[in-house]
Amino acid sequence: MKTEVRESPEEWVMHSKVKNRAYRIRVARPKQPEPLEGYPIIYVLDGNAYFQLFQDIVRIQSVRAEH
């Protein structure tokens, strides 16, 4: 099964009352329906710098896994 990552990730901002900072949260999910065991998860810290890179890595790895 080919795994395709949505081009537009979900995004929202969470505000920390303790740190008085805003944190942007981005989530990319496959286009396919969620399997019974759930999606695998990759957490990326400093997503501003690395989110797109990891999204591309998952896309490439899912294509390679099919061959």
N, C-alpha and C positions, 0 to 999 in steps of 0.2 A: 504494500500500500504506500503510495506516495504521500509524504507529509509536506504540506505547503503552509508556510507561516503567513498570517495575514499581513498585508502591507502596512496597514495603519494600526499600530498597537493602541490598546486602551491606555488612557493616561488621566491621572488626577493628582491633586496636590494635598498632602497631609501636613498639618501644622503641629509642631511640637510645642506644648506649653512649657515644658521643662527647659528645652534649649532655646525657645523662642525663635525657631527656624522653620522654614517651609521646605518640605521634601517632595520632589516630583516622583511619583510612582508610575512606572510604565510596565505594561503586561502585554506580551505577544502570545497569542494562542494559535494552534493549528486551525485550518479551515475545516478539517474533518471533525465529526462528532466525537465527544469525549469517550474513550474506551471504558469498559466496566471498571478496570483497575485505576482509572484516572490518567491524566497526562503526566509524563515525567516533568520534573521541575528543575530549572537552572536559576539560581539566584546570582545576580550580577551587582556587585557593589560599584559605586561610581558609574552608574548607568549613563550619565551625561557623556562620559568618554567612551564607554564600551558597549552600550546597549545594541547599537546597529551592528557592530562587529560580531557579537554573539548571536544575534538574529540571523546574520548571514552564515555563520558557522553551522548553526542548526539546520538551516535550509540545505547547505551543501552536504552535510553528513547524512541527512535523510535521503537525498538522491543517491548517494554512494551506497547506502545500505540496501537499496532495491536491486542493485546490479550484482 
